[in-house]
Amino acid sequence: MACHAQAQQVWMQATASLDGLLLEIGDDGVGFDPDALVHAPGHYGLLGLRERARLAGGHLKITSQPGAGTTLHLHLPRSGKTA
């Protein structure tokens, strides 16, 4: 994330609850338009992350915009629950 983002700082926060685990990873980098990148040819990394989250019963949300850094929000349900 730091390499592509040209970030100076990266942070991570994990929160466990009765619903499951929320993992947030963010940076102060250059940011991007997540919708445009997901549909760009040859850019399959974020698509792969979303698919892995879905296969685990969770979901991945990407918050970013040019010049404003990026945050990944990964929610994984407790064992036996689906998102």
Secondary structure, 3 states (H helix, E strand, C coil): CHHHHCCCCEEEEEEECCCEEEEEEEECCCCCCHHHHHCCCCCCHHHHHHHHHHHCCCEEEEEECCCCCEEEEEEEECCCCCC
